[in-house]
Amino acid sequence: MMRLFALALTMLLVAGQLWSQAPASTSIPPDSEILNILKQRVDDYKWSLGIVVGVIEPGRRSVVAYGQRSKGDSRPIDGNTVFEIGSITKVFTSILLARLKGRALRAGRSKRTGPT
């Protein structure tokens, strides 16, 4: 379960970084390509037993899932599968603060050093 949590967190962080740095014209891969990536991560690399990815962009909302819930539970996962979140609110809070700081810097409302 912790490996699944760690992978989900890593994907969230990477997606957040890519989203915040990507130009507006960059598109997210189609669901079939995302599914192939998930299969590779689960079956070939053994990063996790299962991964769920949510995609939200203008004109598109989808959930792509692959894998199983746990070693003893082969039921497939989907967008309604509940995952243990653990103690990661610090990570979410720091990501939010970093994004706010970045927006303030781009808007000229903040300096690179000192308090925000």
KEKE-3310 file (N, C-alpha, C; in steps of 0.2 Angstrom, whole numbers, plus 5000, padded with zeros to 4 digits):
npx = (5004:5010:5019:5011:5005:5016:5020:5008:5009:5021:5018:5008:5016:5025:5016:5011:5022:5025:5013:5013:5024:5022:5019:5004:5000:5003:4998:4989:4993:4983:4970:4973:4987:4991:4986:4995:5007:5004:5002:5015:5022:5017:5017:5030:5040:5036:5032:5021:5006:4994:4988:4980:4975:4969:4963:4961:4956:4952:4937:4939:4938:4944:4946:4959:4964:4974:4978:4978:4970:4977:4990:4983:4970:4963:4954:4950:4956:4948:4942:4935:4941:4947:4962:4975:4980:4989:5001:5003:4999:5008:5015:5006:5002:5015:5017:5006:5009:5021:5017:5009:5018:5026:5017:5015:5028:5029:5019:5025:5023:5031:5047:5062:5068:5066:5051:5035)
npy = (4994:5006:5008:5010:5022:5030:5030:5036:5049:5053:5054:5064:5075:5076:5078:5090:5099:5098:5103:5116:5121:5119:5125:5133:5127:5114:5097:5085:5067:5055:5044:5031:5031:5035:5024:5014:5018:5017:5003:4999:5004:4997:4983:4980:4988:4986:4996:4998:4991:4995:5009:5025:5038:5054:5065:5082:5094:5107:5103:5090:5077:5063:5047:5036:5020:5006:4990:4982:4981:4976:4964:4953:4955:4955:4963:4975:4992:5008:5025:5027:5020:5020:5027:5025:5040:5044:5054:5067:5080:5091:5091:5094:5107:5113:5113:5120:5133:5135:5137:5148:5157:5157:5163:5175:5180:5180:5190:5201:5204:5200:5197:5187:5183:5183:5186:5180)
npz = (5000:5004:4993:4983:4987:4987:4974:4968:4974:4969:4955:4956:4960:4950:4939:4943:4942:4929:4923:4928:4922:4908:4892:4886:4874:4875:4874:4883:4883:4874:4881:4878:4877:4889:4897:4892:4897:4911:4911:4908:4919:4930:4926:4920:4926:4939:4949:4956:4962:4956:4947:4946:4936:4934:4922:4918:4907:4896:4889:4891:4902:4911:4917:4920:4923:4930:4935:4951:4967:4979:4984:4988:4984:4969:4963:4950:4950:4950:4946:4957:4967:4984:4991:5003:5011:5020:5029:5021:5020:5022:5010:5000:5004:5003:4990:4985:4991:4984:4971:4972:4976:4964:4955:4960:4959:4945:4942:4947:4960:4971:4978:4974:4985:5003:5013:5008)
capx = (5000:5014:5022:5005:5004:5022:5019:5003:5012:5026:5015:5005:5021:5028:5011:5010:5028:5024:5007:5015:5029:5021:5016:4997:4998:5005:4992:4990:4992:4976:4969:4976:4994:4992:4985:5001:5012:5002:5004:5023:5025:5014:5019:5037:5044:5034:5032:5015:5001:4989:4989:4974:4977:4964:4964:4956:4958:4946:4934:4940:4938:4944:4950:4963:4966:4977:4981:4974:4970:4983:4992:4978:4964:4964:4949:4953:4955:4945:4942:4932:4945:4950:4969:4977:4984:4995:5003:5006:4996:5013:5018:5001:5003:5021:5016:5002:5013:5026:5013:5007:5024:5028:5012:5017:5034:5028:5015:5029:5021:5035:5054:5064:5070:5062:5044:5030)
capy = (5000:5012:5009:5013:5029:5034:5031:5041:5055:5055:5056:5070:5080:5077:5081:5097:5102:5098:5107:5123:5124:5118:5131:5132:5123:5107:5093:5078:5061:5052:5039:5025:5031:5035:5017:5010:5020:5013:4996:4998:5005:4991:4976:4979:4991:4984:5002:4998:4986:4999:5017:5029:5045:5058:5070:5087:5099:5110:5099:5083:5074:5056:5043:5030:5015:5000:4986:4979:4984:4974:4957:4948:4957:4956:4967:4980:4998:5013:5031:5027:5017:5024:5025:5028:5046:5045:5061:5071:5087:5095:5091:5098:5113:5116:5114:5126:5139:5136:5139:5155:5161:5158:5167:5182:5182:5182:5196:5206:5206:5197:5196:5180:5182:5187:5183:5181)
capz = (5000:5004:4987:4979:4989:4985:4967:4967:4976:4964:4949:4957:4960:4943:4935:4945:4940:4921:4922:4930:4917:4901:4888:4885:4869:4876:4876:4887:4879:4874:4886:4876:4878:4897:4899:4890:4902:4917:4911:4909:4926:4934:4924:4918:4931:4946:4953:4960:4960:4952:4947:4943:4933:4932:4917:4917:4903:4893:4884:4892:4909:4910:4922:4917:4929:4928:4940:4956:4974:4983:4982:4990:4981:4962:4960:4947:4952:4945:4948:4964:4972:4989:4993:5009:5009:5024:5031:5016:5019:5021:5003:4996:5006:5001:4982:4984:4992:4979:4965:4974:4975:4957:4952:4963:4955:4938:4942:4950:4967:4976:4976:4974:4992:5008:5014:5002)
cpx = (5004:5018:5017:5005:5010:5022:5014:5006:5017:5023:5011:5010:5024:5023:5010:5016:5027:5019:5009:5020:5027:5017:5008:4995:5000:4999:4994:4989:4985:4976:4973:4984:4995:4991:4991:5006:5010:5004:5011:5025:5023:5017:5026:5041:5042:5034:5027:5011:4996:4990:4982:4977:4970:4966:4959:4959:4952:4944:4935:4941:4938:4948:4953:4966:4969:4979:4976:4975:4976:4985:4987:4971:4965:4959:4952:4951:4951:4945:4938:4935:4948:4957:4970:4981:4990:4995:5006:5003:5002:5015:5013:5002:5009:5020:5011:5005:5018:5023:5011:5013:5026:5023:5014:5023:5033:5024:5019:5027:5025:5042:5056:5066:5066:5055:5040:5025)
cpy = (5006:5013:5012:5020:5033:5035:5037:5048:5058:5058:5063:5076:5081:5080:5089:5101:5103:5103:5115:5126:5123:5124:5129:5128:5116:5103:5087:5073:5059:5046:5033:5025:5031:5028:5013:5012:5017:5006:4994:4999:5000:4984:4975:4982:4989:4990:5001:4992:4989:5006:5019:5036:5048:5064:5075:5092:5102:5105:5092:5082:5066:5053:5037:5026:5009:4996:4984:4982:4983:4967:4952:4949:4959:4960:4973:4987:5003:5020:5032:5023:5022:5022:5028:5034:5047:5052:5065:5078:5092:5096:5095:5105:5117:5117:5120:5133:5140:5139:5146:5160:5163:5163:5174:5185:5184:5189:5202:5209:5204:5197:5189:5178:5185:5184:5184:5186)
cpz = (5000:4997:4982:4981:4987:4978:4965:4969:4971:4958:4950:4957:4953:4938:4937:4942:4932:4920:4923:4925:4910:4898:4887:4880:4869:4878:4880:4882:4879:4879:4885:4878:4886:4899:4897:4895:4908:4917:4911:4916:4931:4932:4923:4924:4938:4951:4958:4958:4956:4953:4944:4942:4931:4927:4917:4913:4899:4888:4885:4899:4908:4916:4919:4923:4926:4934:4945:4963:4978:4981:4983:4987:4974:4959:4956:4951:4947:4949:4955:4969:4978:4991:4999:5007:5014:5027:5026:5015:5019:5014:4999:4998:5003:4993:4981:4985:4987:4973:4966:4973:4968:4953:4954:4960:4948:4937:4945:4957:4972:4973:4977:4981:4997:5009:5008:5003)
residu = (MET:MET:ARG:LEU:PHE:ALA:LEU:ALA:LEU:THR:MET:LEU:LEU:VAL:ALA:GLY:GLN:LEU:TRP:SER:GLN:ALA:PRO:ALA:SER:THR:SER:ILE:PRO:PRO:ASP:SER:GLU:ILE:LEU:ASN:ILE:LEU:LYS:GLN:ARG:VAL:ASP:ASP:TYR:LYS:TRP:SER:LEU:GLY:ILE:VAL:VAL:GLY:VAL:ILE:GLU:PRO:GLY:ARG:ARG:SER:VAL:VAL:ALA:TYR:GLY:GLN:ARG:SER:LYS:GLY:ASP:SER:ARG:PRO:ILE:ASP:GLY:ASN:THR:VAL:PHE:GLU:ILE:GLY:SER:ILE:THR:LYS:VAL:PHE:THR:SER:ILE:LEU:LEU:ALA:ARG:LEU:LYS:GLY:ARG:ALA:LEU:ARG:ALA:GLY:ARG:SER:LYS:ARG:THR:GLY:PRO:THR)
# end
